[in-house]
Amino acid sequence: MRIMGIDPGMALVGYGVIDVEDGKAVLSASGSIRTEKDMSVPARLAEIMGDMRQLIDIYTPDVVSVEDLFFFKNQKTIIPVAQSRGVILAVIEEKKIPIYEYTPMQVKQVLTGYGRAEKKEVEAMVKLVLTDQKLPKLDDTVDAIAIAITHARMINKL
């Protein structure tokens, strides 16, 4: 089963694609979609939409798991992230791929056993699941991989 995890954002959308077979996860691809701050919001959303379409066409995931909005400390970022997330969900729906949504707390709970775990603890669990595979440097990309792994665990594939 191929699972794409998505960590939505306006400046940066992290993605990770894992293949899960026989209880083992292999990282197939990861990266980010970046938009420039000097672009208009509609232009940034259009870029995210176009890039998401390409990524889905390239990696052909069986399912996509997306980080759900739960609580934001920074009220300035919630609207742009929600807009980005909306565009991402629309593209996935357009491609007729099943969508699963997980809050950051759910991801932390599933990966570490504690819903308020620190980022470093989540990253350590992602490394453990992917064994000797090298992790990307960007937090958003690691978060996207964590979201994909969460889905694999939720459906008892890992």
Backbone as ProteinMPNN parsed JSONL, in Angstrom:
{"seq_chain_A": "MRIMGIDPGMALVGYGVIDVEDGKAVLSASGSIRTEKDMSVPARLAEIMGDMRQLIDIYTPDVVSVEDLFFFKNQKTIIPVAQSRGVILAVIEEKKIPIYEYTPMQVKQVLTGYGRAEKKEVEAMVKLVLTDQKLPKLDDTVDAIAIAITHARMINKL", "coords_chain_A": {"N_chain_A": [[0.842, -1.176, 0.0], [0.544, 2.187, -0.828], [1.082, 5.193, 0.76], [0.486, 8.604, 1.023], [1.561, 11.263, 2.925], [0.59, 14.457, 4.117], [1.577, 17.651, 5.175], [0.051, 20.491, 5.594], [0.519, 23.935, 4.582], [1.063, 27.451, 3.969], [3.423, 28.773, 3.059], [5.037, 26.575, 2.946], [4.501, 23.276, 2.087], [4.661, 20.179, 3.334], [5.488, 16.889, 2.163], [5.283, 13.326, 2.178], [5.931, 10.101, 1.019], [5.173, 6.817, 1.603], [5.764, 3.34, 1.222], [4.081, 0.542, 2.246], [4.503, -2.703, 3.226], [4.112, -6.027, 4.217], [4.295, -5.363, 6.97], [6.328, -3.484, 7.083], [7.747, -0.275, 6.516], [8.74, 1.729, 3.797], [10.411, 4.558, 2.774], [9.488, 6.259, -0.009], [9.452, 8.706, -1.309], [9.954, 12.177, -0.617], [9.475, 15.606, 0.269], [8.938, 19.103, -0.419], [6.484, 21.593, -1.15], [6.971, 24.824, -2.081], [6.058, 28.198, -1.639], [6.359, 31.608, -2.626], [6.66, 34.479, -0.535], [6.114, 36.985, -1.595], [4.214, 36.59, -3.509], [0.751, 36.742, -4.533], [-2.033, 35.674, -2.498], [-4.017, 34.113, -3.934], [-2.379, 33.3, -6.107], [-0.428, 31.791, -4.803], [-1.988, 29.718, -3.758], [-2.88, 28.577, -6.145], [-0.451, 27.631, -7.123], [0.174, 25.684, -5.183], [-1.982, 23.974, -5.652], [-1.522, 23.121, -8.34], [0.998, 21.887, -8.065], [0.358, 19.856, -6.217], [-1.369, 18.281, -7.75], [0.461, 17.336, -9.659], [2.26, 15.878, -8.008], [0.589, 13.847, -7.019], [-0.058, 12.581, -9.415], [2.484, 11.653, -10.143], [3.319, 9.984, -7.976], [1.161, 8.339, -7.413], [-0.578, 7.59, -5.02], [-2.3, 5.214, -2.88], [-3.874, 6.021, -0.793], [-4.337, 9.152, 0.926], [-3.081, 10.85, 3.664], [-3.785, 13.577, 5.702], [-2.726, 16.336, 7.636], [-4.864, 17.486, 10.117], [-6.547, 20.485, 11.078], [-6.359, 21.541, 14.339], [-5.677, 23.026, 16.713], [-4.382, 26.224, 16.92], [-1.677, 28.124, 17.951], [-0.766, 30.489, 16.908], [-2.72, 32.822, 15.702], [-2.578, 34.267, 13.345], [-1.646, 32.563, 11.383], [-3.519, 30.582, 10.978], [-5.622, 30.962, 9.089], [-4.344, 31.161, 6.463], [-3.175, 28.56, 6.444], [-5.451, 26.974, 6.608], [-6.644, 27.662, 4.181], [-4.763, 26.65, 2.34], [-4.879, 23.949, 3.034], [-7.517, 23.41, 2.274], [-7.383, 23.632, -0.538], [-5.62, 21.535, -1.05], [-7.115, 19.311, -0.112], [-9.225, 19.451, -1.931], [-7.955, 18.849, -4.377], [-7.114, 16.203, -3.889], [-9.585, 14.966, -3.566], [-10.646, 15.467, -6.102], [-9.034, 13.768, -7.567], [-10.029, 11.43, -6.743], [-9.105, 9.902, -4.56], [-8.929, 8.156, -1.51], [-9.214, 9.997, 1.537], [-7.684, 10.634, 4.617], [-7.712, 12.077, 7.812], [-5.717, 13.473, 10.365], [-5.13, 14.809, 13.553], [-2.459, 16.836, 14.97], [-2.089, 15.977, 17.617], [-3.164, 13.386, 17.562], [-1.33, 12.139, 15.84], [1.026, 12.297, 17.359], [0.219, 10.752, 19.566], [-0.237, 8.212, 18.394], [2.308, 7.614, 17.338], [4.147, 7.95, 19.48], [2.881, 7.269, 21.801], [2.101, 9.223, 23.49], [0.171, 12.047, 23.527], [1.106, 14.64, 23.733], [3.702, 14.801, 22.982], [7.071, 15.855, 22.24], [8.459, 17.454, 19.292], [10.956, 16.307, 18.603], [10.74, 13.758, 19.714], [8.769, 12.602, 18.12], [10.095, 12.677, 15.663], [12.189, 10.911, 16.266], [10.77, 8.515, 16.473], [9.831, 8.259, 13.865], [12.263, 7.852, 12.571], [12.907, 5.395, 13.734], [10.875, 3.712, 12.744], [11.435, 3.827, 10.016], [13.838, 2.615, 9.945], [16.995, 2.173, 8.729], [16.864, 4.207, 6.876], [17.498, 7.421, 5.475], [16.447, 10.475, 6.884], [14.65, 13.405, 5.753], [15.694, 16.882, 6.054], [13.94, 19.028, 6.609], [11.462, 20.025, 8.93], [8.716, 20.09, 8.279], [8.497, 18.217, 6.27], [9.304, 15.864, 7.558], [7.206, 15.774, 9.377], [5.098, 15.271, 7.607], [5.752, 12.689, 6.752], [5.455, 11.405, 9.189], [2.698, 11.646, 9.468], [1.825, 9.996, 7.398], [2.835, 7.522, 8.341], [1.336, 7.329, 10.652], [-1.217, 6.838, 9.59], [-0.772, 4.308, 8.456], [-0.358, 2.818, 10.762], [-2.826, 3.15, 12.01], [-4.496, 1.647, 10.438], [-3.559, -0.797, 10.945], [-1.303, -1.785, 9.508], [1.31, -1.435, 10.088]], "CA_chain_A": [[0.0, 0.0, 0.0], [1.282, 3.449, -0.906], [0.423, 6.247, 1.537], [1.096, 9.931, 0.959], [1.231, 12.131, 4.045], [0.691, 15.877, 3.767], [1.56, 18.655, 6.236], [-0.298, 21.702, 4.854], [0.971, 25.262, 4.968], [1.024, 28.369, 2.826], [4.778, 28.957, 2.551], [5.665, 25.271, 2.791], [3.658, 22.088, 2.243], [5.513, 18.995, 3.37], [4.86, 15.633, 1.74], [6.078, 12.118, 2.306], [5.274, 8.931, 0.426], [5.728, 5.565, 2.098], [5.196, 2.077, 0.763], [3.969, -0.358, 3.386], [4.305, -4.086, 2.811], [4.548, -7.019, 5.2], [4.601, -4.734, 8.241], [7.519, -2.638, 6.993], [7.559, 0.959, 5.743], [9.884, 2.214, 3.037], [10.203, 5.911, 2.293], [9.65, 6.307, -1.46], [9.707, 10.081, -1.742], [9.573, 13.235, 0.323], [9.895, 16.929, -0.164], [8.023, 20.181, -0.056], [6.025, 22.593, -2.105], [7.267, 26.134, -1.492], [5.53, 29.373, -2.339], [7.067, 32.837, -2.258], [5.877, 35.431, 0.266], [5.709, 38.159, -2.374], [3.117, 36.218, -4.404], [-0.589, 36.933, -3.963], [-2.602, 34.449, -1.923], [-4.556, 33.249, -4.991], [-1.28, 32.708, -6.887], [0.196, 30.758, -3.965], [-2.908, 28.577, -3.715], [-2.85, 27.953, -7.474], [0.805, 26.889, -7.204], [0.003, 24.494, -4.349], [-2.915, 23.092, -6.356], [-0.845, 22.521, -9.493], [2.048, 20.978, -7.597], [-0.286, 18.673, -5.622], [-1.831, 17.442, -8.867], [1.639, 16.66, -10.226], [2.77, 14.894, -7.052], [-0.324, 12.703, -6.995], [0.115, 11.876, -10.684], [3.797, 10.999, -10.148], [3.476, 8.949, -6.948], [-0.051, 7.507, -7.42], [-0.858, 6.97, -3.724], [-3.582, 4.522, -2.68], [-4.593, 6.891, 0.131], [-3.586, 10.329, 1.361], [-3.407, 11.298, 5.019], [-3.518, 15.016, 5.775], [-2.841, 16.876, 8.99], [-6.099, 18.222, 10.373], [-6.397, 21.647, 11.948], [-6.909, 21.25, 15.651], [-5.504, 24.213, 17.546], [-3.242, 27.021, 16.487], [-1.242, 29.159, 18.887], [-0.61, 31.716, 16.149], [-3.965, 33.07, 14.982], [-2.282, 34.832, 12.028], [-1.339, 31.526, 10.399], [-4.582, 29.591, 10.832], [-6.4, 31.155, 7.857], [-3.585, 30.677, 5.294], [-3.027, 27.104, 6.489], [-6.764, 26.415, 6.272], [-6.842, 27.832, 2.733], [-3.887, 25.672, 1.689], [-5.447, 22.631, 3.306], [-8.719, 23.282, 1.448], [-6.945, 23.376, -1.913], [-5.043, 20.184, -1.057], [-8.221, 18.35, -0.009], [-9.978, 19.49, -3.192], [-7.184, 18.116, -5.387], [-7.17, 14.774, -3.566], [-10.96, 14.549, -3.876], [-10.733, 15.508, -7.562], [-8.333, 12.574, -8.056], [-10.805, 10.291, -6.219], [-8.254, 9.118, -3.662], [-9.431, 8.255, -0.135], [-8.537, 10.975, 2.391], [-7.755, 10.411, 6.06], [-7.23, 13.272, 8.483], [-5.234, 13.246, 11.717], [-4.641, 16.008, 14.248], [-1.105, 16.658, 15.495], [-2.162, 15.204, 18.853], [-3.349, 11.975, 17.178], [-0.056, 11.669, 15.292], [1.926, 12.108, 18.498], [-0.285, 9.627, 20.366], [-0.023, 6.962, 17.657], [3.732, 7.33, 17.152], [4.951, 7.914, 20.707], [2.09, 6.845, 22.952], [1.811, 10.402, 24.304], [-0.374, 13.074, 22.643], [1.778, 15.941, 23.867], [5.132, 14.542, 22.771], [7.847, 16.898, 21.572], [8.802, 17.188, 17.885], [12.122, 15.415, 18.544], [10.281, 12.403, 20.022], [8.085, 12.137, 16.91], [11.154, 12.445, 14.677], [12.893, 9.686, 16.666], [9.913, 7.368, 16.133], [9.848, 8.148, 12.401], [13.552, 7.2, 12.269], [12.819, 4.0, 14.177], [10.009, 2.992, 11.793], [12.09, 3.755, 8.705], [15.109, 1.948, 10.25], [18.251, 2.772, 8.286], [16.648, 5.184, 5.81], [17.855, 8.79, 5.853], [15.315, 11.398, 6.959], [14.882, 14.751, 5.234], [16.048, 17.866, 7.077], [12.828, 19.931, 6.925], [10.468, 19.546, 9.89], [7.421, 19.895, 7.624], [8.585, 16.973, 5.516], [9.288, 14.791, 8.561], [5.826, 15.733, 9.877], [4.281, 14.62, 6.584], [6.066, 11.259, 6.833], [4.818, 10.947, 10.433], [1.258, 11.549, 9.197], [1.662, 8.776, 6.599], [3.068, 6.383, 9.232], [0.162, 7.274, 11.533], [-2.299, 6.141, 8.889], [-0.406, 2.888, 8.346], [-0.597, 2.201, 12.077], [-4.265, 3.183, 12.301], [-5.155, 0.544, 9.711], [-2.849, -2.016, 11.357], [-0.358, -2.26, 8.498], [2.658, -1.321, 10.696]], "C_chain_A": [[0.89, 1.242, 0.0], [0.454, 4.538, -0.226], [1.211, 7.541, 1.373], [0.622, 10.706, 2.18], [1.479, 13.57, 3.653], [0.614, 16.729, 5.032], [1.302, 19.993, 5.562], [0.3, 22.978, 5.446], [0.899, 26.165, 3.757], [2.416, 28.552, 2.227], [5.414, 27.62, 2.194], [4.636, 24.175, 3.039], [4.603, 20.897, 2.219], [4.768, 17.786, 2.85], [5.844, 14.482, 1.941], [5.284, 10.954, 1.754], [5.964, 7.689, 0.966], [5.015, 4.396, 1.44], [5.234, 1.125, 1.942], [3.636, -1.753, 2.872], [4.875, -5.011, 3.879], [5.019, -6.383, 6.509], [5.824, -3.845, 8.25], [7.218, -1.432, 6.102], [8.858, 1.35, 5.064], [9.525, 3.61, 2.526], [10.512, 5.952, 0.801], [10.016, 7.691, -1.962], [9.32, 11.029, -0.621], [10.084, 14.555, -0.212], [8.906, 17.977, 0.272], [7.643, 21.005, -1.275], [6.272, 23.928, -1.412], [6.627, 27.227, -2.33], [6.235, 30.608, -1.794], [6.136, 33.818, -1.547], [5.372, 36.614, -0.544], [4.607, 37.844, -3.395], [1.781, 36.508, -3.73], [-1.088, 35.604, -3.408], [-3.213, 33.56, -3.012], [-3.462, 32.563, -5.821], [-0.6, 31.593, -6.101], [-0.689, 29.507, -3.913], [-2.935, 27.834, -5.052], [-1.569, 27.127, -7.636], [0.719, 25.591, -6.391], [-0.9, 23.485, -5.06], [-2.233, 22.373, -7.519], [0.219, 21.521, -9.073], [1.464, 19.715, -6.968], [-0.789, 17.733, -6.712], [-0.665, 16.654, -9.456], [2.157, 15.576, -9.296], [1.894, 13.641, -7.005], [-0.205, 11.903, -8.285], [1.437, 11.097, -10.717], [3.821, 9.794, -9.205], [2.278, 8.015, -6.8], [-0.325, 6.801, -6.074], [-2.215, 6.263, -3.708], [-4.485, 5.341, -1.774], [-3.704, 8.088, 0.45], [-4.049, 10.678, 2.771], [-2.907, 12.731, 5.169], [-3.641, 15.473, 7.223], [-4.088, 17.74, 9.082], [-5.791, 19.422, 11.256], [-7.07, 21.334, 13.273], [-6.857, 22.492, 16.526], [-4.264, 24.939, 17.056], [-2.926, 28.07, 17.527], [-1.199, 30.501, 18.169], [-1.849, 31.932, 15.27], [-3.736, 33.651, 13.583], [-2.095, 33.748, 10.975], [-2.494, 30.569, 10.149], [-5.341, 29.745, 9.506], [-5.598, 30.725, 6.625], [-3.41, 29.156, 5.281], [-4.344, 26.438, 6.119], [-7.046, 26.535, 4.772], [-6.009, 26.809, 1.955], [-4.461, 24.268, 1.823], [-6.69, 22.382, 2.444], [-8.382, 22.955, -0.001], [-6.408, 21.944, -2.031], [-6.142, 19.131, -1.013], [-9.029, 18.299, -1.308], [-9.264, 18.709, -4.288], [-7.267, 16.613, -5.137], [-8.552, 14.224, -3.908], [-11.162, 14.481, -5.391], [-10.112, 14.241, -8.182], [-8.982, 11.281, -7.552], [-9.956, 9.318, -5.392], [-8.819, 9.254, -2.252], [-8.548, 9.17, 0.718], [-8.76, 10.591, 3.851], [-7.101, 11.601, 6.735], [-6.867, 12.958, 9.934], [-4.734, 14.552, 12.312], [-3.204, 15.764, 14.702], [-1.089, 15.807, 16.773], [-2.34, 13.71, 18.562], [-2.046, 11.384, 16.654], [0.917, 11.377, 16.434], [1.522, 10.902, 19.335], [0.024, 8.299, 19.688], [1.468, 6.614, 17.57], [4.505, 7.16, 18.455], [4.202, 7.375, 21.921], [1.708, 7.999, 23.859], [1.408, 11.549, 23.381], [0.267, 14.434, 22.729], [3.295, 15.799, 23.724], [5.783, 15.718, 22.051], [8.16, 16.47, 20.135], [9.95, 16.186, 17.752], [11.73, 13.966, 18.837], [9.571, 11.79, 18.806], [9.121, 11.798, 15.839], [11.918, 11.153, 14.992], [12.075, 8.444, 16.309], [9.845, 7.166, 14.615], [11.141, 7.449, 11.977], [13.509, 5.72, 12.614], [12.001, 3.161, 13.191], [10.706, 2.8, 10.454], [13.48, 3.121, 8.796], [16.305, 2.713, 9.699], [18.087, 3.811, 7.171], [16.94, 6.597, 6.329], [16.613, 9.677, 5.817], [15.659, 12.733, 6.327], [15.148, 15.728, 6.378], [14.862, 18.735, 7.515], [11.819, 19.297, 7.876], [9.133, 19.237, 9.227], [7.387, 18.583, 6.841], [8.572, 15.774, 6.46], [7.885, 14.646, 9.143], [4.914, 15.015, 8.89], [4.508, 13.103, 6.589], [5.411, 10.668, 8.077], [3.318, 10.759, 10.237], [0.965, 10.301, 8.365], [1.824, 7.528, 7.473], [1.885, 6.213, 10.184], [-0.971, 6.523, 10.844], [-2.004, 4.648, 8.782], [-0.659, 2.167, 9.665], [-2.082, 2.137, 12.414], [-5.008, 2.049, 11.583], [-4.431, -0.778, 9.925], [-1.97, -2.626, 10.275], [1.08, -2.195, 8.999], [2.568, -1.672, 12.16]], "O_chain_A": [[1.867, 1.321, 0.745], [-0.701, 4.777, -0.575], [2.428, 7.577, 1.557], [-0.578, 10.795, 2.439], [2.442, 13.88, 2.952], [-0.286, 16.56, 5.855], [2.229, 20.586, 5.008], [0.548, 23.072, 6.648], [0.696, 25.693, 2.638], [2.572, 28.493, 1.008], [6.221, 27.53, 1.269], [3.98, 24.154, 4.08], [5.263, 20.635, 1.213], [3.562, 17.655, 3.06], [7.061, 14.655, 1.88], [4.084, 10.843, 2.004], [7.174, 7.52, 0.816], [3.822, 4.458, 1.142], [6.279, 0.924, 2.561], [2.637, -1.962, 2.183], [5.98, -4.799, 4.379], [6.017, -6.81, 7.089], [6.314, -3.484, 9.32], [6.536, -1.543, 5.083], [9.931, 1.311, 5.666], [8.471, 3.812, 1.923], [11.646, 5.712, 0.387], [10.786, 7.84, -2.911], [8.469, 10.719, 0.213], [11.0, 14.608, -1.033], [8.133, 17.776, 1.208], [8.369, 21.094, -2.265], [5.831, 24.135, -0.282], [6.65, 27.189, -3.56], [6.654, 30.637, -0.637], [4.971, 33.963, -1.916], [4.329, 37.187, -0.229], [4.121, 38.749, -4.072], [1.688, 36.519, -2.502], [-0.616, 34.539, -3.807], [-2.952, 32.357, -3.02], [-3.596, 31.398, -6.194], [-0.237, 30.564, -6.67], [-0.197, 28.382, -4.011], [-3.004, 26.605, -5.083], [-1.6, 26.044, -8.221], [1.141, 24.532, -6.855], [-0.616, 22.287, -5.068], [-2.355, 21.156, -7.661], [0.332, 20.44, -9.651], [2.003, 18.624, -7.155], [-0.643, 16.516, -6.599], [-0.784, 15.457, -9.721], [2.463, 14.471, -9.744], [2.399, 12.519, -6.958], [-0.247, 10.673, -8.253], [1.49, 9.996, -11.265], [4.284, 8.716, -9.579], [2.379, 6.993, -6.12], [-0.307, 5.572, -5.998], [-3.145, 6.649, -4.416], [-5.703, 5.364, -1.95], [-2.487, 8.046, 0.268], [-5.246, 10.787, 3.039], [-1.773, 13.055, 4.817], [-4.545, 15.051, 7.945], [-4.333, 18.605, 8.24], [-4.881, 19.377, 12.083], [-8.225, 20.91, 13.307], [-7.885, 22.952, 17.022], [-3.225, 24.326, 16.81], [-3.805, 28.825, 17.943], [-1.552, 31.531, 18.745], [-1.998, 31.297, 14.226], [-4.61, 33.539, 12.723], [-2.357, 33.984, 9.795], [-2.449, 29.806, 9.184], [-5.667, 28.743, 8.869], [-6.128, 29.979, 5.802], [-3.487, 28.533, 4.222], [-4.354, 25.443, 5.395], [-7.615, 25.627, 4.166], [-6.505, 26.181, 1.019], [-4.519, 23.505, 0.858], [-6.89, 21.275, 1.944], [-9.022, 22.102, -0.616], [-6.707, 21.236, -2.993], [-6.115, 18.169, -1.78], [-9.464, 17.228, -1.731], [-9.905, 17.984, -5.048], [-7.469, 15.838, -6.072], [-8.668, 13.138, -4.475], [-11.778, 13.543, -5.898], [-10.602, 13.72, -9.183], [-8.543, 10.182, -7.889], [-10.073, 8.098, -5.509], [-9.156, 10.361, -1.835], [-7.32, 9.13, 0.64], [-9.874, 10.266, 4.262], [-6.059, 12.082, 6.289], [-7.607, 12.272, 10.639], [-4.01, 15.308, 11.664], [-2.776, 14.615, 14.808], [-0.174, 15.01, 16.978], [-1.742, 12.868, 19.232], [-1.698, 10.252, 16.988], [1.554, 10.324, 16.46], [2.372, 10.123, 19.764], [0.496, 7.364, 20.336], [1.844, 5.451, 17.713], [5.41, 6.33, 18.539], [4.81, 7.062, 22.945], [1.064, 7.792, 24.887], [2.202, 11.981, 22.547], [0.006, 15.299, 21.893], [4.061, 16.586, 24.281], [5.119, 16.475, 21.343], [8.13, 15.284, 19.806], [9.916, 15.315, 16.884], [12.318, 13.043, 18.274], [9.749, 10.611, 18.503], [9.033, 10.756, 15.189], [12.253, 10.392, 14.085], [12.637, 7.433, 15.889], [9.806, 6.031, 14.139], [11.119, 6.559, 11.127], [14.02, 4.888, 11.864], [12.384, 2.043, 12.846], [10.587, 1.746, 9.829], [14.214, 3.1, 7.808], [16.594, 3.812, 10.173], [19.079, 4.247, 6.587], [16.657, 6.916, 7.484], [15.833, 9.645, 4.865], [16.815, 13.157, 6.354], [14.857, 15.429, 7.536], [14.791, 19.134, 8.678], [11.374, 18.17, 7.659], [8.486, 18.245, 9.562], [6.35, 17.924, 6.769], [7.901, 14.778, 6.188], [7.422, 13.53, 9.376], [4.051, 14.236, 9.295], [3.561, 12.329, 6.446], [4.873, 9.562, 8.032], [2.732, 9.82, 10.777], [-0.035, 9.622, 8.601], [1.042, 6.584, 7.359], [1.481, 5.091, 10.487], [-1.612, 5.666, 11.453], [-2.89, 3.82, 8.994], [-1.125, 1.027, 9.672], [-2.541, 1.177, 13.033], [-6.026, 1.558, 12.071], [-4.647, -1.748, 9.199], [-1.901, -3.848, 10.142], [1.971, -2.816, 8.42], [3.576, -1.644, 12.865]]}, "name": "protein", "num_of_chains": 1, "seq": "MRIMGIDPGMALVGYGVIDVEDGKAVLSASGSIRTEKDMSVPARLAEIMGDMRQLIDIYTPDVVSVEDLFFFKNQKTIIPVAQSRGVILAVIEEKKIPIYEYTPMQVKQVLTGYGRAEKKEVEAMVKLVLTDQKLPKLDDTVDAIAIAITHARMINKL"}
